[in-house]
Amino acid sequence: MRTKQEVCDSALVSNLPPSSFRSSSQLSSSHAPGFAKLNRREGAGGWSPLTSDRYQWLEVSLGERTKITAVATQGRYGSSDWLTSYLLMFSDTGHNWKQYRQEDSIGSFPGNSNADSVVQYKLQQPAVARFLRLIPLDWNPSGRIGLRLETYGCPYTSDVVSLDGGSSSGLVYRSSPGPRGPPRDVVSLKFKTLRNSGTLLHAEGDGGLSLSLELERGKLQLLLRRGSSSEPRRLASLGSLLDDQHWHHLAVERRSSHLNLTVDKHTERVQIPAEFSHWEIEQLSVGDVQDFGSQKPKRSFHGCLENLLYNSLNLIELAKNNDHQVTAVGNVTFSCAEPVSVAVTFPGPQSFLQLPGASASSSSGGVSVGFQFRTWNKAGLLLTFGLPQEGGVVWLYLSEARLRLQIHKAGRALLELTAGSALSDGQWHSVELNSRRGRLTVAVDKEEGGVAHASFSLTAGGQLFFGGCPADEDDQECKNPFDIFQGCMRLLSVENQPVDLIKVQQRLLGNYSHLQIDMCGIIDRCSPSRCEHGGRCSQSWTVFHCNCSDSGYSGATCHSSVYEQSCEAYKHNGNTSGHFYIDVDGSGPIRPQPVYCNMTEENTWMVIQHNNTELTRLRPSPGGNQHSVHFDYSTEEEQLSAAIGQSEYCEQELAYHCRKSRLLNTPEGSPFSWWLGGPGAGRVQTYWGGAQPGSQQCACGLQGDCVDPQHYCNCDADRMEWTEDSGLLIHKDSLPVRSLVLGDIQRPGSEAAYRVGPLSCHGDKSFWNAAFFDKETSYLHFPTFHGELSADISFLFKTTASSGVFLENLGIKDFIRIELSSSTQVVFSFDVGNGPLEVRVESSVPLDDNRWHRVRAERNVKEASLRLDGLPVATQEAPADGHFHLQLNSQLFIGGTASRQKGFRGCIRSLQLNGVTLDLEERARITPGVRPGCPGHCSSYGSFCQNRGRCVERVNGFHCDCGLSAHTGVFCNTEVSASFKSDTSVSYTFKEPYELSRNSSALPSSIYSDTTLRGENVSLSFRTNQSPAVLFYVSSYYREHLALLINKHDTLEVRYKLDGGRDAEVLRSRVKSLANGQLHTVTIRRLSDSVSVQVDQNAREEFNLTSDGEFNAIKSLVLGKVHESDDLDPDLARLASLGFTGCLSVVSFNSISPLKAALLHPDTSPVIITGPLLRSSCGSSASANPYAAENTHHLSDQSGSVGSGQPLVNAIRTDSALIGGLIAVVIFVVVTGLAITARFLYRRKETYRNQEVKGVNQDDSPDFAFNNQADPQNTSSENPKEYFI
């Protein structure tokens, strides 16, 4: 035993005899492989093969298994012969070679640049082998292959045992009785096998519990059993292709609550059931020596084990020494007897193997071909040969992972057979093709996978072609209309005689091209899976693919979230309130979570529900001292914590209604009640809503207005009258409320009710985190970016400069950079060792327009992508077998470069690397030339403010001021609509005449217009079945008026009376059928005597008035029934007295919005409302759909790109939805009764009224369904800071 780790770098080749060297060929005896020793000049100064091609190799036998740590190469002395790249193979037997791959390499090693200098390469992971083979890939084009080499390492000692796979053969270890330490077991070993199934380890302990490690289809399964007869439960599956007859490392470490399971270089943490926390192993079995009751393993382990250690005990060494604790059972030998199996790899696309068929003298008169194959491809030619006697051709091929046989003659299929399924699973599958005495048979996996028969006689002659055809197109003997085969074959036999593939390799038998003989080069690209976030991995021979559906992520490796990170981000995509998924850490490990985004206020609120937001009453419970209630939130713990941490402000209502039920007691005493809040299970909190943490007070105690001054909570007064303590919890460290413990409810007469509202947060710290770079030489620097296998970078920028580097991070050779290369182009460039790669996106609009533009770059092992705003994503594929680790070591530069050249001038905002936000503002505060924050958002987001809404700048973001708009909502795009009954009237009063002399500048000027108008802009939408009907009426103090009405012919009339002494002028539109119950929009514009009228999308109609064009001293504007009709013409007075039944929406008269003022600000606006006026969504074009409420809208994703997400239509709590449904049914019944009554009162309008009244209530029923404080949809009131007129 070595006491300490010794240096392992001794020269291994220099002292070997010539007999230890072999090669594919040699140019002459003086170019023999024995001369290929580093720095030697004997012979011709090194090895050179007879011909220089990629089929040559040099092999060295080290005599015994040796640990190899480095390889050095040199060209042939005094020549122009050297290698520029090569492959390295290792083997224990001289067969079944394994290509050595660096952890981050295509497998090829760099060679020399001349004949004498030495290039040494240290292996990232030492190899253990007896044989080494070097295969030249490229060499000096002016010379030939020439080589001298050395390998470095040290002796390797091990204890080996071989199990023959028979029943009950293996090792059994029994633990010694006596006290044991804490439960921590470690088992480690190496194994190699040709079988893809078998029991490897089985550990039994007390209580009938056992764990076992079993190979199943080349993967290692960790199984748990409770008792000998129970079905095993699979805890984990790890590894792949473990039946490749190469050594694999296995380690199992048991902690109290979990296992660390390692196969080769990949470790998985596995949670184990609680009963294992004190479980002790009584017996450890290696191989199949257990009964397992009825659960007999399918097959025993057949192969070799090495260095089997259990808690530092060498079990193989103990078994050799006949130690009493370890027993060898069955046929066990302490050496590794390996069967020799020569495989051949078809890497494609020019690969083929040609073998002679049955000889003409063969007496069998049929065909017999057998082989095994393994592949990931679902299609490919396995075998083809001609039928010289029949003049046809046979094709045996894979299609849709099934084996198919076709026999063709003269372009016509004579026979088709199919057998097997799922043959592209990477497992070895056997194929047998036999034709004897007129019977043709194709069998897959010894008939387990399927067999097909046909009455058909085959007589093979000529050549057999496996895997493909020669590239020579003139070769009439082999045609391949199918895909080429990529995979491995072994155990080939023709006429029941095995094929010697080593003879094929030596060109002594058959022919071949582009094959790797004596190895199977299959790689499982899905183990471990490079697909992130639960994406499902599938593969072919050369590439893997990730299926990201239902994962919430996108991209080649399911790395990038398809959802935004906050409600704030959704708002700035132009979305309105609704249920959304948010992903708080983007591409990070935290899963997306459903939330409600309330965008009806100046702040954008994220609302997270829990299982009980209702006011819940408590009755006295004499049996129990306390009542405890726990709250389950709609999101998981880490999602909740991240969402709170990301928000600028959070609040949660906590209320207690009491009658003779005390709450907190005095600050000096023990509290009767408390709550738990904060991360995890929460910490005990003894303050109440509206008070400070730790105060043991309620809001009234803080404000000094409790009902009893002796106490700090209203409920602590212990009175018989109902009172309450309620308020908002706003300290984020204490949120959310996890559980509530109420203590004073057991006394007779005690009554109480509690309510814990949903968690509401606003603000996104990361979304507005920005820095302004005012010089090209200014930059911010951060620690090195670690994105070795996958990296995503996203940010927003705005600039007036035409170029500059946004971001750069350098390594020794690797780098990553994103820059604005011109005023219309962004470039993402990087190098992971394969040479620089660039991805570019060209914009059709200038990017130096001082508006925000969004950049998202991603790089993973499959591809690099770059997305700019809503433009199509640009991608660049990575080499399939290239370097894939991005290795950086310098600082990360933002807004500049390490050389201080080509720096960026402008703003960068919301910079995130792999979902983590960099705090630009904090770093900018201490960096010269960089300022925190970046004002000016309306240039980018102002277009979201619609319908005359005005964009108002805020420090973080913008706000739409809808004061001059007839609409409301966060973007001034929500219709303000009302359903009118026949006696409904809304009257808006303009300035009184005596006010003309008064100074009213202190009031908003838009409320009081000039009294004489030379023009108007009028617009409104309506929906009605009534005709005739007056929609709109404006009167004046001089008996002048403007009226908009639908006449009895269902067409629109505009009546102007601008001269009190003359009759009104009637302007009639040609658009018909306006009283059809559909939504119509009317726009009227007058300038002096010119009037234009437009109805819906019809052509504008022009009219001229004969009056002087002045509308003098306007008095009032009336919607609905006109009560003061003294000044009206008799005809108009009769129509006005009928009122209006239907819907009016977004009514605008110049800068005045009378309907909006009446509905939203009736107390502060000069309006008089008589009769019923019900706000409705009837003016929405979607209102025909009764469920078109705010929470079921679809996204208006302007970019059309993945990433804006979709609102969750059906994410409403089922209990609230059920209550809402019941209320809606009750309302429907009541309204139907009213409608029947109305039928008798207004028969002429009955058709419309039934439809309108029902329709309005149906549209509004979702509002009733959530008419409680718990639901966020009820918080859709207009911002009270806005002014409407």
Salt bridges, closest charged atoms under 4 A:
GLU6 OE1 - ARG2 NE 3.87
GLU59 OE1 - ARG22 NH1 2.97
GLU59 OE1 - ARG133 NH2 2.64
ASP81 OD2 - ARG76 NH2 2.54
ASP92 OD2 - ARG65 NE 3.35
ASP92 OD2 - LYS192 NZ 3.33
ASP104 OD2 - HIS883 ND1 3.94
ASP104 OD1 - HIS885 ND1 3.59
ASP116 OD1 - ARG148 NH2 3.69
ASP138 OD1 - ARG54 NH2 3.31
ASP159 OD1 - LYS320 NZ 3.18
ASP185 OD2 - ARG254 NH2 2.79
GLU204 OE2 - HIS202 NE2 3.46
GLU214 OE2 - ARG225 NH2 3.41
GLU216 OE2 - LYS298 NZ 3.63
ASP243 OD1 - ARG374 NH2 3.19
ASP244 OD1 - HIS248 NE2 2.79
GLU253 OE2 - ARG184 NH2 2.93
GLU253 OE2 - ARG255 NH2 2.90
ASP264 OD2 - HIS248 ND1 2.92
GLU275 OE2 - ARG226 NH2 2.59
GLU280 OE1 - ARG180 NH1 3.90
GLU306 OE2 - ARG65 NH1 2.28
ASP323 OD1 - HIS324 ND1 3.73
GLU338 OE1 - LYS192 NZ 2.86
GLU400 OE1 - ARG404 NH2 3.73
ASP425 OD2 - ARG217 NH2 2.43
ASP425 OD1 - HIS429 NE2 2.75
GLU432 OE2 - LYS446 NZ 3.21
ASP445 OD2 - HIS429 ND1 2.81
GLU495 OE1 - ARG436 NH2 3.39
ASP518 OD2 - HIS95 ND1 2.74
GLU532 OE1 - HIS559 ND1 2.97
GLU564 OE2 - ARG854 NH1 3.28
GLU602 OE2 - ARG954 NE 3.87
ASP632 OD1 - HIS630 NE2 3.19
GLU637 OE1 - ARG738 NH2 2.52
GLU653 OE1 - ARG755 NH1 2.27
ASP708 OD2 - HIS711 NE2 3.91
ASP718 OD1 - ARG747 NH2 2.70
GLU724 OE1 - HIS657 NE2 3.77
ASP744 OD2 - ARG662 NE 2.85
ASP744 OD2 - ARG747 NH2 2.87
GLU751 OE1 - ARG617 NH2 2.70
GLU751 OE1 - ARG619 NH1 2.97
GLU751 OE2 - ARG659 NH1 2.97
ASP774 OD2 - ARG931 NH1 3.49
GLU776 OE2 - ARG905 NH1 3.60
GLU788 OE2 - HIS786 ND1 3.35
ASP792 OD1 - HIS559 NE2 2.74
ASP792 OD2 - ARG856 NH2 3.20
GLU808 OE2 - ARG817 NE 2.77
GLU819 OE1 - LYS902 NZ 2.97
GLU838 OE1 - ARG840 NH2 2.75
ASP849 OD1 - HIS853 NE2 2.81
ASP869 OD2 - HIS853 ND1 2.75
ASP881 OD1 - ARG525 NH1 3.03
GLU921 OE1 - ARG925 NH2 3.89
ASP961 OD2 - ARG950 NH2 2.85
GLU1016 OE2 - ARG1086 NH2 2.37
GLU1053 OE1 - ARG1055 NE 3.02
GLU1053 OE2 - ARG1068 NE 3.09
ASP1096 OD2 - HIS1080 ND1 2.74
GLU1101 OE1 - ARG1070 NH1 3.81
GLU1110 OE2 - ARG1014 NH1 3.10
GLU1124 OE1 - LYS1115 NZ 3.67
ASP1127 OD1 - ARG1039 NH1 3.36
ASP1129 OD1 - LYS1057 NZ 3.72
ASP1131 OD2 - ARG1055 NH2 3.23
ASP1131 OD1 - ARG1134 NH2 3.37
ASP1215 OD2 - ARG1213 NH2 2.06
GLU1246 OE2 - ARG1239 NH1 2.52
